[in-house]
Amino acid sequence: MTKQPEDWLDDVPDNEEEEDDEIIWVSKSEIKRDAEELKRLGAEMVELSKNSLDKIPLDDDLRAAIELAQKIKKEGRRRQLQLIGKMLRSRDEEPIRQALDKLKNRHNQQVALFHKLEMMRDRLLEQGDDAIPDVLNLYPHADRQQLRSMIRNAQKEKAANKPPKASRQIFQYLRELAEA
């Protein structure tokens, strides 16, 4: 039986079928780059402290592999990092990345706060009582008399070339105010 011209149209695939049949090819280099990135992610987790590691959503196997890598040195550690990278390939790493980013951001915020408090302390030591209203504007629950006393003690220590004990107390007091 010969095909009629109308029957030939049945052999031509629709555009929708072509789109579904498309295969996305991933190059070998891209696969290797992804694997290296997961190894770096694993190495970053190995460098974390136990408390920080507790804040990251990890299953038991992955956590045990990370804790083992923290104990191993040299070549064994490299192989353990490769294993961690391989384990991460079979898991969704996005929640882990988000938790790590959150930890990094919290650290950056703490560093910025410490720099701000150090600058405030230095200004208090330089300007004395004139800088106290600025501190009270930021922290209304601060004790003016206590601040004045600590500033005077720090200025006396500085004049006598003594260790900056009172200066550290001012910083500690400002940190307590910021955390409250």
Protein Blocks (a to p, Z undefined) as FASTA:
>chain_A
ZZdfklmmmmpccfklmmmmpccdddfklmmmmmmmmmmmmmmmmmpcfklmmmpccdfk
lmmmmmmmmmpgcjlmmmmmmmmmmmmmmpcfklmmmmmmmmmmmmmmmmmmmmmmmmmm
mmmmmnommlmmmmmmmmmmbcfklmmmmmmmmmmmmmnopafkklmmmmmmmmmmmmZZ
